[in-house]
């Protein structure tokens, strides 16, 4: 993790120094805690130094975090860093950036995308038992349309390298269903599809509003039934003009898909800003993570998670 972050900071010319050496925690100005790693550390700092900022780094939605049955440490933090828009440092898996007038162009059907697509729909799924029940929705679509399934839960292989991208480039659409329906959570499945000339097929509810380019995806929940969504996919696949309408955004937007580590530049810039070390406290990380909007999910009922109040002792003087 440390090397990745250091490489990103070099790109943005940020003067923050990053280390993974836990012996330097007491002298650090900022300490970043990756939420999923907290349970695996044998020892954690017992209190925060007065000059420090503690930042909690969260990149997975609550259903995934707590389905692991892990104990949640009762810790306090100064800043939050996650995909949620209410975070102090927002870390989306991707983003769309509107081009300036001088960089805009007209995307036309002369761009040879449609002709190279010889297959219809692909899905790549590794989590077979997710909270969003993706397989139930995929099976409904498959009653009308054929879907080639890759990954641990599928019957086809797609190596995790450039070969997989080449395989998927043959398809017109890619299933980009998330493993959880949570506020602001849109993973790399969606952004990578846009970056590789695939039309992502999503299953977004109202709490998943993102800065996606207009007319760049097809949402199955925009249709009354999965049958209606499947029939529309077939219609788009056969109509070159309609298919290309989902790529017009390329003349006005670009996709920022540089990875989660690039947002450590934002953290560095915020720390070094005149207002960087403002006083703020998130007193309990469990409460903050739980304060999310995820459909079809209940922490207490589904997973019976325990909070850890005695194993670790932290200073109340976290201001």
C-alpha positions in Angstrom: 0.0 0.0 0.0 2.8 2.4 0.9 4.6 2.2 -2.4 1.3 2.8 -4.3 0.5 5.9 -2.3 4.1 7.2 -2.7 3.9 6.8 -6.4 0.6 8.7 -6.6 1.9 11.5 -4.4 4.8 11.9 -6.9 2.3 12.4 -9.7 0.6 15.2 -8.0 3.8 16.8 -6.7 2.6 16.6 -3.1 5.3 16.9 -0.4 3.7 14.5 2.1 6.0 11.7 3.2 4.3 8.2 3.5 5.5 5.3 5.5 4.2 2.0 6.6 6.6 1.7 9.5 4.4 1.5 12.7 7.4 2.5 14.8 6.9 6.0 13.5 3.3 6.4 14.5 4.0 8.6 17.5 5.9 11.2 15.3 3.5 11.1 12.4 1.3 14.1 11.6 -1.5 11.9 10.1 -2.3 8.3 10.8 -4.5 6.5 8.2 -6.3 3.4 9.4 -7.7 1.0 6.8 -11.0 -0.3 8.4 -10.8 -3.9 7.2 -7.2 -4.1 8.5 -8.0 -3.0 12.1 -9.1 -6.5 13.1 -5.9 -8.1 12.1 -3.4 -5.9 13.9 -2.2 -7.4 17.1 -1.5 -4.0 18.6 -3.0 -0.6 17.8 -2.0 2.9 19.2 -3.7 3.3 22.6 -4.1 7.1 22.2 -3.8 9.9 19.7 -0.9 12.3 20.0 -2.0 15.9 20.4 -0.5 17.0 17.1 -2.0 14.2 15.0 -5.0 13.6 12.8 -6.5 10.1 12.7 -8.2 9.2 9.4 -10.4 6.1 8.9 -10.2 4.7 5.3 -13.3 2.8 4.1 -13.7 1.5 0.6 -16.2 -1.3 1.0 -20.0 -0.9 1.8 -21.4 -2.1 5.2 -22.9 -5.4 4.0 -19.6 -6.6 2.8 -17.7 -5.3 5.8 -19.9 -6.9 8.4 -20.7 -10.1 6.6 -17.2 -11.1 7.5 -18.3 -11.3 11.1 -15.5 -9.1 12.3 -15.4 -7.3 15.7 -15.7 -3.5 15.3 -13.1 -1.6 17.4 -14.6 1.2 19.5 -12.3 3.9 18.1 -12.5 7.7 17.5 -11.2 9.5 14.4 -10.8 13.1 13.1 -11.6 12.5 9.4 -13.4 10.0 7.3 -12.1 8.9 3.9 -14.4 6.8 1.8 -16.7 6.6 -1.3 -19.5 8.3 0.6 -20.1 11.9 -0.4 -20.4 13.0 3.2 -16.8 12.0 3.9 -14.1 14.5 4.7 -12.0 13.0 1.8 -14.3 11.6 -0.9 -12.7 8.5 -2.5 -14.9 7.3 -5.4 -13.8 4.3 -7.5 -14.1 6.6 -10.5 -15.5 9.9 -11.7 -16.5 11.7 -14.9 -14.9 15.1 -15.7 -16.5 17.5 -18.1 -14.1 18.7 -20.8 -13.4 22.3 -21.6 -14.8 23.7 -24.8 -11.4 23.5 -26.5 -11.1 19.7 -25.7 -14.7 18.8 -26.7 -15.2 16.7 -29.9 -18.0 15.2 -31.8 -18.3 11.4 -31.3 -19.7 9.9 -34.5 -20.8 6.5 -35.6 -17.7 6.5 -37.8 -15.7 5.4 -34.8 -15.4 1.6 -35.3 -16.9 0.3 -32.1 -20.1 -1.4 -33.1 -18.5 -3.5 -35.8 -16.0 -5.0 -33.4 -18.7 -6.3 -31.1 -19.5 -9.9 -32.0 -21.0 -10.9 -28.6 -23.9 -9.6 -26.6 -23.6 -9.4 -22.8 -20.9 -10.4 -20.3 -20.8 -10.5 -16.5 -17.8 -10.9 -14.3 -18.7 -11.8 -10.7 -16.6 -13.2 -7.9 -18.9 -12.9 -4.9 -21.7 -15.5 -5.4 -23.7 -14.7 -2.2 -23.9 -10.9 -2.1 -26.4 -8.7 -0.3 -27.7 -7.3 -3.6 -28.7 -10.7 -4.9 -27.2 -10.1 -8.3 -27.7 -13.6 -9.5 -31.4 -13.5 -9.0 -31.6 -10.4 -11.3 -29.2 -11.9 -13.8 -31.3 -15.1 -14.0 -34.4 -13.0 -14.7 -32.6 -11.3 -17.6 -31.4 -14.7 -18.9 -34.9 -15.8 -19.4 -34.9 -13.4 -22.4 -31.3 -12.7 -23.3 -28.1 -14.7 -23.3 -25.4 -13.6 -20.8 -21.9 -15.1 -20.7 -20.8 -15.4 -17.1 -17.1 -15.1 -16.1 -15.4 -15.1 -12.8 -15.5 -17.4 -9.7 -19.3 -17.6 -10.0 -19.4 -18.2 -13.7 -18.5 -20.9 -16.1 -16.0 -19.0 -18.2 -12.5 -17.8 -17.4 -11.3 -14.3 -17.6 -7.7 -13.8 -16.4 -7.0 -10.8 -14.3 -4.8 -9.1 -16.8 -5.0 -7.4 -20.2 -6.3 -10.7 -21.7 -9.5 -10.3 -19.9 -10.0 -6.8 -21.3 -9.5 -8.2 -24.8 -12.1 -10.9 -24.1 -14.7 -8.4 -22.8 -14.1 -5.9 -25.7 -16.0 -8.3 -27.9 -19.2 -7.7 -26.0 -21.7 -4.9 -26.5 -22.7 -4.8 -22.8 -21.3 -5.6 -19.5 -23.3 -6.4 -16.3 -22.1 -3.9 -13.7 -24.4 -4.9 -10.8 -22.9 -4.0 -7.4 -22.7 -6.5 -4.5 -24.6 -4.0 -2.3 -27.2 -1.3 -2.9 -25.7 1.4 -0.7 -25.6 5.2 -0.9 -22.9 6.5 -3.2 -21.4 3.1 -3.7 -20.4 2.5 -7.4 -17.4 0.3 -7.8 -14.8 -0.1 -10.6 -17.2 -2.4 -12.5 -19.0 0.6 -13.8 -16.1 2.9 -14.5 -13.9 0.2 -16.2 -16.8 -0.5 -18.5 -17.0 3.1 -19.6 -13.2 3.2 -20.1 -13.2 0.1 -22.4 -16.1 1.0 -24.8 -18.7 -1.2 -23.1 -22.2 -0.1 -22.2 -22.6 -0.9 -18.5 -25.9 -2.5 -17.4 -26.5 -1.3 -13.8 -29.1 -1.9 -11.1 -29.1 1.4 -9.3 -31.7 2.4 -6.8 -32.4 6.0 -5.8 -29.7 6.1 -3.2 -27.0 5.5 -5.8 -26.7 8.8 -7.5 -23.3 9.4 -9.1 -21.6 11.7 -11.5 -21.9 9.4 -14.5 -21.9 10.9 -18.0 -25.4 11.3 -19.4 -26.8 8.5 -21.4 -23.8 6.3 -20.7 -25.5 3.3 -19.1 -28.7 1.3 -19.0 -30.4 0.9 -15.6 -32.6 -2.2 -15.3 -34.6 -0.4 -12.6 -35.7 2.1 -15.2 -38.0 -0.6 -16.6 -41.1 -2.1 -15.0 -39.8 -5.6 -15.3 -36.5 -7.4 -16.0 -38.2 -8.7 -19.1 -38.6 -5.2 -20.3 -35.0 -4.4 -19.6 -33.8 -7.5 -21.5 -35.9 -6.7 -24.5 -34.5 -3.2 -24.6 -30.9 -4.5 -24.5 -31.7 -6.7 -27.5 -33.2 -3.7 -29.3 -30.1 -1.5 -28.6 -27.8 -4.3 -29.7 -29.4 -4.5 -33.2 -29.7 -0.7 -33.8 -26.3 0.9 -34.6 -27.6 4.4 -34.2 -29.2 3.7 -30.8 -26.1 1.8 -29.7 -23.9 4.7 -30.5 -26.1 7.1 -28.6 -24.7 5.6 -25.5 -21.2 6.8 -26.5 -21.9 10.5 -27.4 -20.7 11.5 -23.9 -17.2 10.7 -25.0 -17.0 13.9 -26.9 -17.8 16.0 -23.8 -16.5 14.0 -20.8 -13.5 11.9 -19.8 -13.4 9.2 -17.2 -11.1 9.6 -14.2 -10.3 6.0 -13.3 -6.9 6.4 -11.7 -7.5 4.2 -8.7 -8.3 4.7 -5.0 -4.7 5.5 -4.1 -4.7 8.7 -6.2 -7.0 10.3 -3.7 -4.3 10.3 -1.1 -3.2 13.4 -3.0 -6.5 15.0 -1.9 -5.7 14.0 1.7 -2.2 15.5 1.5 -3.6 18.7 0.0 -6.2 19.0 2.7 -3.7 18.4 5.5 -1.4 21.1 4.1 -4.2 23.7 3.5 -4.5 26.6 6.0 -7.7 25.0 7.4 -6.3 21.5 7.3 -6.0 20.7 11.0 -9.4 21.8 12.0 -10.9 20.2 15.1 -13.4 17.4 14.4 -14.2 14.1 16.0 -16.0 11.0 14.7 -16.3 9.4 18.1 -17.3 5.9 17.1 -16.3 4.4 13.7 -19.0 1.7 14.1 -21.7 4.3 14.3 -20.4 6.2 11.3 -20.1 3.2 9.1 -23.5 1.9 10.2 -25.0 5.3 9.3 -25.5 4.4 5.7 -28.4 3.7 3.4 -28.4 0.2 2.1 -31.5 -1.5 0.9 -32.3 -5.1 1.9 -29.8 -5.0 4.7 -29.8 -4.8 8.5 -26.7 -5.1 10.5 -28.2 -6.2 13.7 -30.7 -8.7 12.2 -28.6 -10.2 9.3 -25.2 -10.4 10.8 -25.5 -9.9 14.6 -22.3 -7.9 14.8 -20.6 -7.3 18.1 -18.8 -4.0 19.1 -15.6 -4.2 21.0 -15.7 -1.8 24.0 -13.1 -3.3 26.3 -10.3 -4.8 24.2 -8.8 -1.5 23.3 -8.6 1.7 25.4 -8.4 5.1 23.7 -8.0 8.6 25.0 -11.1 10.7 25.4 -8.9 13.7 24.6 -9.4 13.4 20.8 -9.9 17.0 19.7 
